[in-house]
Amino acid sequence: MSQTYIDQLKGHIGESVTLKGWLYNKRSSGKLVFLQLRDGTGIVQCVVFKPNNEELFETANSLGQESSIIVTGTVKEDTRSSIGVELDVTGLEVLQNVHDYPITPKEHGTEFLMDHRHLWIRSKKQHAVLKVRHTVIKAVRDYFDNNGFTLADTPIFTPAACEGTTTLFEVDYFDDEKAYLTQSGQLYNEATAAAFGKSYAFGPTFRAEKSKTRRHLTEFWMVEPEVAYASYEDMMDLGEGLILSIVERVLSDRQEELKTLERDISKLEAISGPFPRLHYDDAVKMLQEGYDSSTNLSLLDKRFEWGGDFGAPDETYLSNQFGKPVFVHHFPTAIKGFYFEVDKDRPECALGIDLLAPEGYGEIIGGGERAASLDYLIEQLKAHDLPQETFEWYLDLRRYGSVPHAGFGMGIERTVAWMCGIEHVRETIPFPRMLYRLRP
């Protein structure tokens, strides 16, 4: 049996088509039954008129939410419809008549919905979020592919930490050896950048932080570009171009989804370059001045001191001052990874960058320039109490053709949350993994 998809219906006005999908919702009015059919590409109203076929009418009227059905009918133009058409039903095949579907149009608690995540993703808003996610990922891949980068994905099993040993998931490997789920592909990206000049990895990463904030997942997806002969300033240029490309693509391709999500698109339309670039010193001054002003005490709960890492209130306050993404650079060396290059004039500052998204969505890009000196890296491994033998392969990158190089990581889920204007990142991935959630 031939099949037409809902997003193709405007090209079939006046024709008889067959749609295969699920019953999203149903209502009846006297001699009419209105079936809201979804097939993954959209939702269309299918009208069954009792006088035309009483048996068909009774079958349609008996259907429960999420019943799987095949509908045949004539496509009619309808200016009241969000997709511009409806279907005048002439045939109906029921594959399964569902009753007692758990998620009904009434209000449900978040825990209930998360327990039924495998079904919740069928709802309009969740469906829209994941469509936006798809577009963000496509925009990311296109941006790097079109700018000369080579995709070179990195391992998920790793022998050592990249970001710090306290956030590692340890797993048993062969012969009683221990391995860890990757926190970042960065170290391996440095190797592929030395081979290809410009490379990127794109895949899942894992952090064992015992955090329950709206910005954290224990398993999330990250894109990580790395570029040889590049500086931290180059990464701000690259990151800005990436974000502008994503915003443009989402606004172009996902207008209907943004409307479903009730996203204020004027805030996305206002995103333009250049993004502000703020030295950490200046960011600290802004935070201190903000705290000293009584009007900002509700946001900044304590006075920020030089040397600290930004918390969520600090990031929100800084980004609110600009109304667009803002880069912060030259973070204290003490709060950055062992692999960061330092400012030669101020070795207490690392050449690291963060990009803070507006509207309180926090850091979405983190990275910077990597240390190129073999001797410095060996010293750093000792200072961080990391076993040199585990990193010998990484040190080889400094023994054989070391060059200045830089890169960053961008979290997909935080970026999607910002694009969609939703509060929690748990809705930006099909099946979230969090501190107290491993199912479904």
N, C-alpha and C positions, 0 to 999 in steps of 0.2 A: 504494500500500500504506500503510495506517495505521501510525502509529509511536507507541510509548510510550517515555518516558524513564525511566531507572533511578530517579531521585528521585521518580517518581510510582507506583512499583510497589506500595507498601503499600496503595494505594487500589484495587488490582486483584487481590487475593488470590482464587484460584479461577478467574480468567479467563484466556483465551488472549490473549497480547500479542505484538507484534513489536518487537524491539529492534535498533537499527542502531548499530554501533560497531566497536571494535577489540579484538583479543585481548591482554589485559594479561599474562596468565600462564596456564599449563596444567599439569595433572598428571593422571595416570591411575592407576587401581587396579583391576586385574583387568578386570571387565566394565563399569567406569565411567570416563568421562572428565569431568573438572571443568574447565570453561572459565571463566576470570575475564574477563568482558566489561566494558569501559569505554566510556562514550559522552559523557564530558565532565561529566555531572551526578553520576556515581558509578560504582561497580564492583559487579557482581553475579555470583554464582556460577551458572553454567548447567550442569546435569547431563545427560549423555548416557548412557543405559543400553543396552548392546549388545544384549541379547535383544529389546528393543523395535524396533530398526532397525539391523541390522548395517552397512548401507551408510552410514548417518548416523554411526554410531560410528567407522567407518574414516576418514571425511572429517574428523570432529572431531579424531581422533587424529593426523592428518597436518598439522594447522595449526601454523604457526610464530608466534612472538611478533610482535605488531602486525599480524597478518593482519586485513584489513577484512572484516567478516562481517555478515550479517543473520540474526538468530536469532528463531525463533518457538517459543513454549512456554507452559506453564501456570505461573502464579505460585503458589508455595506458601510458607506461613508457615514460618520457620526461626528459632528463638530463638538459635541459635548464630551466626547471621549478624550482622554489624555493622549491616546495614540491615533486618534482621528478615525477609527473604524470600530465596528462591532460585528459579531457573527450571528446570522440568522440560522439556527440549528435545524438540520434536516436528518441527522443521524447521530447516534450516541452508543458507543461501546464501553462497557464498564469492565475494567480489568480487576479492580478491587474496590468495593464499597466500604469505606473506612468509617468507623464510629468511635467515639470517645477519644479523639485526637487530643493529646495532653495540653497543647498550647492553644488556647481559645482567645477570642478577641478581648476578653477581660484582662485586667491588670494581673501580672505575675511578679513575684519577687525575683531579684537578680540571681540568687542561689538556685532557685527552681529553674530559671532559664538557662543558667550555666550547666546544670545537671542534664538538661535536655538540649545542649548545644547542637547536637547532631540533627535536631529538628528545628531549632531556633533559626539556623542559617537560612531556612526557607522563607522567613518573614521579610517584608519589604525593606525595612531599614537595614537589617543585617545583610541582606542580599546586596543592597546598594553599597554598603561599606566594603564588602569583598570585591565588588566590581571596581570601586575606586582603587582598592589595593592592586588589582590586576593592572590597571592603567598606570599606577605609580611604578610598578615593577617593569612594565614595558617601556616607560619613559626612561627609567634608569639604564636599562640594557641598551636602548637606542642611543642614549647620550654617549656612553662609553664606546660602543661599537662604532659610532659615527665619528669619533674623535681619536681613532687610531689605537685604542686599547685592545689587548688580547685577554680574553677570559681564560683564567688559569686557576681553577678552583683548588682550594687547600683542604688538607685532611681534617676530619672531625675527631678522630683519635689522635691525641698528641702526647708526647712523653713528658711535657713540662708546662708550667704556667707561662702566660704572656702578660696578663694584667694583675697578677697577685694570687698567691696560693690560697687565700681564704675563700675565694669564690669559685673553686674548682669542683667539678663533679668527678669523683674517682670511680673507675670501673676496673674489673678484673680482665686482664689480657691473657695471652697464652703463657704457660709455664710459670704461673704465679707472678708474672710481671704486672705492674700497675700502669694503667693509662688514664688519660683524662679527656673529658669532652672539651672541645675547643672553646675558648673564650673569644678568640679572634684569629683570623688567618694572617694577621699582619706580618709576623716573622717570615712565614713562607712567601708572602707577597713580595717581600724584599728580595728573595731569591729569584722569583719570576720576573721582577722588574729589571734585575741585572741581566736576565736572558732576553727579555723582549722590549726593554725600554719603558713601556707603559703597559701595565697589566691590572686586572681586577679580579677579585673573587666575590662570589655571591652565594651565600648559603646560610644554614642555621648556625647559631652560636649559643653558648650556654653559660649562665652565670648563677652560681649557688648563693647569691645574696639573699638573706632572709628578710626581704623587703616586701611590704604589702601596699606600696603606694600605687597610684593610678598610672604611673609611668613605667612600671617594672613588670617584666615577664622573666621566667627562668629559661625559656627557650624562645629566641627571637631571630629574625632574619636581618642580615647586615650585608651591605655592599661595601667593599673595601678596595679602592684604587691605590696603586703605588706607582711612583714615577721616578725614574733615574734622572740625575742632574736637575733636581727640582728643590725648591725651598719651601718654607712654610707659607710665604707670601703667594707662591704658585698654587698652593692648596686652597688658599682662600679664594683665588680666582676660579679654580676648578670647582670648588664647592658651590660658589655663587651661581656659576653657570648651570650646574646640576639642578639646584633648587628652582631656578627660574624656568628651566625646561620642564620640570615636573609640574609646577603650578600652571604653566601654559597648557600642557597636555590635559591635565585634569579639567581645567575650565573649558577646553575645547571639546573633549570627548565624553564628559560625565555630567552634563547639565541636568539631565533628568534625575540622576542619582543624588546630586547635590540638592535638588529641589525636594526629593523624598526625605532627605536628611534635615531639611529646613536650614541648610547651611547659609549663612550670610556671605554670599560670594563677593560682596563689595570689599571684604577684608582680604580676600585672595587676589582680587583684581587690583588692589592697591600695592601688591608686592612688586617692587621694581628694583633694579640695581642703580647705583652701587650700594651694597650693604655696608652699614657702618662697621669700622674696624677699631676696636677698643683695646688699648693696652690694659693688662691686668691691674696695673697701678691706678689707672683712671677709673676702672670698674670699681675698685675698692673705695676710691674717693666718693664715687656716686652712691654706693651703698651706705657709706658712713653718713653722707649728707642726707640721704633719704631717711635713715634711722633717726638722725638728730632732729628731723622735722616731724613734729607730732602728728601731722596728717598721714604719715606713712607707717605709724606704729602698728596698725592693724595688719600690714603685709610683712614687714620686716620684724621678726620676733626677737632679734638680738643684734647688737652692733657687730658688724663684720670687721675682722682684723686681717691685716696682710698675712698671707701664708696659708689661709684656709681655703678649702674647696667650696664651691658654690652649692648651696642647697636649693631646693625647689623655690622657696620664696625669693631668694637672691636672683635666680635666673629669671623669674617672672617679673620682678621689679626692673631689672636691667632692660629686658626686651620691651617692657611697657613704655620705656622712655623714647622708643624709636618707632614703634608701630610696624616694624618690618624685622626680618631676621638680622641679628647682629653678631659679628665675630668678636670674640675675646681672645687675645694672644699673649704670649709671654707669662704663662702660669709659673708658680714657684716650682723649682726643680724637685723639691721634696715631696710634692703630691703627684708627680708624674712617673711614668714607667722608666725602667732602667735604660731603655733604648733611645730616649730623647736626646737630641742635640741641645746644647746650652748656648746661651748668649755669651760670646767671648768677652764682652765688656762687663756683663753682669751674670756670672756663672750661677747665681742663685735663681735665675730665670731660665726655664726651658722654652725652646722654640715650638711650643704647642699651641694648638688652636681649638676652640669650641665654637660651634654655631648654635646660637640660642634662637629658637622659633618664637614668634610672637604669640599672644593670647594665652600665655601660661603653659605652653607645651614643652618648654625646657630644651635641653641639649639634644639636637638631632644629628650633629656631626661632631666628631672628636678625632683629632690627629695632630700632625705636625711634621717637623723635620727630624730625621733619624740621625743618631750619632754615627759618624763615619770613621772614627778612630778606633783601631783595634785595642790599643792600650787603655783607652778610656772605658770601653765596653767591659774589658776584663776587670777593671777596678769597680765598675758598677755592679757586675755580677757578685763580686765579693761583698760589696756594701749592702746588697739586697739579700745576701745569704742564699744565693742560687748556685747550684752545682755547675762548675765550668764544663765538666765533661759532657753534660746533657746538651750544652749549647755550642759544642765545638763546630757543628755544621753551620751554625749561625755566624760564628766568628770567622769561618772561612770566607764569608762574603766580604769581610774587611781585609782578609789576607790576600785575596785574589781579585784585584780590580775594584777596590772601594772607591765610591764616588758620593758626593752629596745626593741625598734622595729623600723623598717625603711622600706621605700618604695620609689617608683618613678612613674612618668607618662611618657609615650613615645607617642608622636604625630604620628599617622599613616601617615598623609598627607605630613608632612615634610620629613619623612623617605622615602616615595614613590618618592617624588620629587628628593631626592638625588639619590636613586637607578636608576631612569630614566634619570637623568641628565637634567631635565627640569627646567625652570626658575621660574615658578609660581605654587603655590600649588592649584590654582583654577582648574587645569587640573587633579588633583590626586583624585578627588571625583566625582561621577557621576553627582550630581547636587549641585554645590557650593553655599553657602550662605555667602555673603560678605556685607560690609557696605552699598553699594547701589545696591545689587542684592538679590531679594527674588523670582525671577522667572527665568526659568520655574520651 
